[in-house]
């Protein structure tokens, strides 16, 4: 498992189309990083996650991919996040208060939702919220959360 691995892409660990299961019993150390290996029980797609990231680095593609695979940046859109803290400065961030909830949106041209953070609508313009500043909301509501 260690050594050179060809990186074939990235996918969000909570992918709607895959059912990932952890392959190793305990988290392994790879250099200075902690690594967990995952495999999709439906199609056999394999990859690893470094640290506590929600992004899976794909190392082996499956012959029969799961249906409805979505590019990683599109998997976030429409999910709801809850702000834990926001360290950003500027009037654009004034509606990102602890406890506030926001829908994830598409980033501006050339910018994407990725392992570093996601885009939400700030005050009058889209802003990127970093991973340590929010948590995903697991509850699906029929009305926009307040």
Buried (B, 14 or more C-beta within 10 A) or exposed (E): EEEEBEEBEBBBBBBEBBEBEEEEEEBBEBEEEEBBBBBBEBBBBBBBBBEEBEBBBBBEEBEEBBEEBBEBBEBBBEBBBBBEEBEBEEEBBEBBEEEBBBBBBBBEEEEBBBBEBBBBBBEEEBBBBEBEBBEEBEEEEEEEEE
